[in-house]
Amino acid sequence: MALFAKNESKVLTHQYILKEIWGIGYQTETQYLRVFVGTLRKKLENNPNNPIHIITESGVGYRFQ
């Protein structure tokens, strides 16, 4: 969450998030990221299926608002 908060409103690529959170060896493990973001959304969003804080940027990454 700290990574998103430090980069509020910026689109963070899948590869960038994976590298920053898990390290360089995980840059292609997008499934880890999907699970991770899903868990954050369950904790943060009123309706995780319709998020307003952690927005998916299709094919690119995520943005925190």
N, C-alpha and C positions, 0 to 999 in steps of 0.2 A: 504494500500500500504506500510505503514511503516513496518508492520510485515513481508511482503515479502522482502523488501529491507534489513532489519536486518538479514534475513536468506537466502541471495542470494545463489543460487545453491543447497540449501538443500531442500529435499522433506519434505513438511509439511503435516501432515495427516489432513483429513477432521475434525476429532474430535479436534485436537489441534487448528486449525484455528478457528473453531466455539467457542471453550472455550475462546480463547484469545480475540476474537472480540465481541461476544455476551454474554459470561459468561457460567458457568457450566451447566445451565439448558437448553442450546441449542445444546449440543453436538451431538444430533441425528437428528438435523434439516438440513440435507444436501441440501434440496431444497433452503433454504436461501443462502447457500454458492454458489450454482450454479448460482443463480441470481446475487449475489454480484460479483463473478468472471466474469460473462458475462458483467456486467456494467464496471468493471475495464478494461476488454479487449477492449470494445468499445472506451474507452478514451485513451488507451495506444497503442494498436496495429494498424498498417496500415491496416491489414486485420484480423478482429477479428475471422473470420471463420478458419483461418490458423495461429494461434498465434505462435510467436517466443519468447515472453518474459514471459508469464505466461503459463507454460506447464502443461497439465494434466498428472498425473501419475495414470493410470487406476487402480481403486479399492483401491487407497492409499490416494491420495491428489493432491497437486499442487507444482510446483517448479518454482521459478522466476530466469530467466537468464538475 
